[in-house]
């Protein structure tokens, strides 16, 4: 019971983080592992638990969803759907021991992407350097990664969409919907596995939705820079802890 209470609190703050700046999975992944799940089951359960919040976020900004100059939103939708399925199947096919060895590297990658997107990425809305083929390829890679792990996916898509020619506001709304699409396909695949911890899904899902509503209300009042610094710090701490755990297991 105590672990579920801790999970609820952590998932609540994860929902707030996702609404404000992203990075909620940095909280839910270790919290779910704390409840006794292995790394792969925790990742799968986290994806399922956070999915309803992603849907509501994408629905809220649907008016700003847009086509790219060289590719329609419908094409992006289909790519994201198929990529999410491929990523989810690859995850289920990955042995638990191998995935647990990969998790520290995946969290490190996601943290570095979040760091780059938060403080170093330069946004030039007039820059349109991605061709149609490069845009398709980037979305395929991002979608597969999203179905497999997903940390930092929002920053990756935002970067790709803005470089491809979308204004930041439209890119943000479009990536929210596409993230929901690729996770929807992943969740559909995960439903047929036996690794979804439904008790944890219920606890974390309700808490994340509630946290998302609080985050949406507090969006204009919270220092976003400070929040991003906290997320990045958490990501690096989690990376160190996971590397230590992995080394101790050998």
Secondary structure, 3 states (H helix, E strand, C coil): CHHHHHHHHHHHHHHHHHHHCCCCHHHHHHHHHHCCCCHHHHHHHHHHHHHHHHHHHHHHCHHHCCCCCCCCHHHHHHHHHHHHHHHHHHHHHCCHHHHHHHHHHHHHHHHHHHHHHHHHCCCCCCCCCCCHHHHHHHHHHHHHHHHHCCCCHHHHHHHHHHHCCCCHHHHHHHHHHHHHHHHHHHHHHHCCCCCCCHHHHHHHHHHHHHHHHHHHHCCCCCCHHHHHHHHHHHHHHHHHHHHHHHHHHC
